[in-house]
Every structure is written in C-alpha cells, then in structure tokens.
Amino acid sequence: MVLPLVDEDKPKCFLCHDTFDDYETLRKHQDTVHKDFFEYHEKKRGPAPGDVSIF
C-alpha cells in the first residue's frame, strides 16, 4: 500500500505532530503550548569532563 504525501511542505510540530501553514504560527504555537518543554531544555551546559579547549 502506498500512502500519498499530503502537506509535506507545511511545518509540523515535533511534540504534538500538528501541522501549520507557516513557520510563524508554528513558532507561536510552540511558545504558548509547549513553553514549559522549551524552558526546561534551554539550560546552559558547561564542558563535559575530559573536554579539551584549544586556544
């Protein structure tokens, strides 16, 4: 069985799999509905143990 590619050019939210007409509405959706997810994963991380810095 072959499924047609429908709405392949529309952006899709990777968290809830909703499709949107453009990237601006996707960005607004993610800023409002999934705000807690992005705030949690926004934490800054330092270098891992054993990382070498080159000056």
N, C-alpha and C positions, 0 to 999 in steps of 0.2 A: 504494500500500500504506500502511495506517495502522497505526502501532505503538501498543500500549496504554501508558498512563502507569503504570508499575509502580514502587512505592516512591518516589513523588515527594515524600512527606512525611518521608523519612528523610534525615539529613545524610550528605553524601558528601565524602570526602577529595579535594581538588582535585589532589593529587600522584599518587596511585595509583588513584583512582576506585573505592575500596572504599566500600560503604555501611555505616552503623552504625545501631543502634537509637535512640541518643540522643546529645546533644552531649558529654556527659561521656566516653563511650567514644571518641568521635572525638578529643577533646582529649588523652586518654591515649595514643591511637594516634599522634597527631602528635608528642607529647612524647617518645615512645620510638623509633618507627621513623624519623621524619623530623627527628630532633633536630638533625642537622648542617645541614640546609637552613635551619631557622629561626634557628639561631645565626649562620649566615653572613649572613642578611638582616636581622639585628637591629641592625646597625651604625648608629650615630647619624650623621647627616649635618648639616653646617652649612649656612648660607645659600649659595645659588648666587651666582656673580659677577653683579653688577648688581641684586641684590635690594635693595629699599628698605624700611627699617624705619620705621614710623610710631609716634611716641611720643605 
